[in-house]
Amino acid sequence: MKDLKGSGLTERLAAAALAKAALLAKLKPRPTVTDPLFDQRAALRAAELKDVRTARADQRQADRQVAADNRAAAHAAVLASEEAVLAQKRSARKERKQLTKAEAQSKRDARYAARKAR
């Protein structure tokens, strides 16, 4: 029987050579296609990056300001409470002094009245 598909040695070698050439053609470096808008896109990317960095810096600054305000408010609250405690101590001391002064005055008056009574 005769083989009709043509699978002779030379034909198989030719097919193998064509397959190998096709594989090598896939591996060949292709000419690069340069983007005509490459510079513009790079500039857009740089501007976008600058905007993002600016926004982040503004956010960090706002966060720092909020933290500083919170610290200042806490410090003011502590000072106010300390001042209130001091004012309370002063008023208590003044009250004690007034009572002591009034007691001393009444003792003097009592001695004076006792002397007058003699």
GIHU-V331446 format. One record per pair of residues at least 24 apart in sequence whose ideal C-beta (glycine too) atoms are under 10 Angstrom apart, sorted by the first residue. I is the first residue (numbers start at 1). J is the second residue. Records with the same first field share a line. If there is no record, write none. Layout:
I: J  J
//
This chain:
none
//
